[in-house]
């Protein structure tokens, strides 16, 4: 797998043009440093105090560690949306902006291979970021919502597992904040849920880059690019959070006394919807990735793929 990715990235013209400055080389590492730095700052802020003599005293307690982990996860979630989105939307729009799209189209090379290579040039650095975040996900496994709640109330275990594995970053982040308590010992259940959460976030990253790259080649104007920065994550967040909205609706019905929905039923409904949404996200990302590789020439010159194929067939 990794050999194939590396081979695709070495395809001529796959690397986005321009000089590789410090940020383009080390963006994942710099972002990981910032995320862990923020988590450490939040932890130390909660742990600091002043002794009787006025000297600064640090007393790191479990709740301070928990606060730092939560802050770091929120920051990592923001990084995983903003920077891959910018890279994906700029991947091909930059060719139009620089006026190099025509030269790329006229280059006698396998454009599908170029598309695949450029996709991984955008996505791979943020996979590296996810690898740097692995210790953070291990720390998440010790938080109450991930590692301990299921053992407190078995009736909630299906719903909790579904949110931990397939919930959106927003809902998952809200739940680890909402469920109070100090970080505890790591358990097998907690580590399994944390691994699933890591895979879920990695899947969302790859889907965002695929759909963003597909949109990038079709955007011509700067206004369209700025609109895509705002609208694409909102649209994806709305479509791929249907199961979260359904859970909120079930909770609202239960809170208003409009119906008595057992938590076991709510959990099963949520897990089934989450499975459907996850599959839909994967399928849509694969369709966007393959459509871009297959129809790159048509997208780049602003024609419909069927019309271009008909024209070439006529020739």
Steps between C-alpha positions, in 0.01 A plus 500: 500500500763751608718403203211580265441835667866592475508396135196716425659797674813462284296533179632795292291818553318343796670729750329841511725764340689752707790502742475272801540733792514409868121493535442274199766256625420494871134609529384177673782513753447870568127448546559200727737712708237775524228251602707341773623843609142622539406190698803546726421869548140424601616229739760725665254789520264284702782359711675825589456678829687708753630382833496680831819683409359608163718257307354328196394144574399237245271222617388296200186306588298255296244764406776729369629219281145438376455868411826497304402188304159646412651831385759317289233286334290805409809665352592184306145482361526859378835425333353194326229712341676825414839405358407193292206698359725788398747259341230307312321807363830659397637183337356568153355848531857624527570370149219720363613798709859474372395431142679165491191279457524499118867406510420212735224376271732506197774309681516143363465313826244287680275765650318245716833411664570871551162538670563205731847625586381851578221361718757327716725805504211680668378216723824332608638783716178495706518125535840572654325747729257225601795276587644776718158522669496130595610568863213750531249230402656265757442773759138531378456132586533588868235772499166417666290508184727266305636262760272496802137589426423169332593316819279730710180432305485212257174630354698793353785293361368467142421872473830601658697269274317632195574863585862422586557314174278673246388832646609825340796682650262760642275250679791290623676812628183616674454163670853480638441846648147431620578176681689629801765311685872455525713290272526145623683180422518376143275207419471272201159646416633854523801426281282324242262796484793742473647299211160505328482876554844542341392297197177700473686831502753370247213390276342846520835657411540287187140567397542876546811503280331289230187715480699823534735396218202420276357846571839667453540414133154638421543835678617782276459825694638626827147566621408140434805384692414715802141376491623139489714556810181578690232294327679169445568420868151620594341280235708197593435559870124515440483195272734279703347590837147379429536231766600763757195705409280192538643437847434860600142463376452183705636674808269797441198271466594325822566827691167652391311193610371436149609141509680247717793379292715239678867583491573157353273578203656844456843340502414244233336765279803727536751225420306392190474857374869560576594190299295622203654850518855364528447275197346790306798723582748236386305434179463870418871559559594209273262625231651849516855361492431272202294759312782751528760250378280385211364838390783735589547638148130582462479662841815704439374651175147549629321245284268216589686166503244339267538781245880473502489124459256535209727756334806281534306200378397698192859586426 
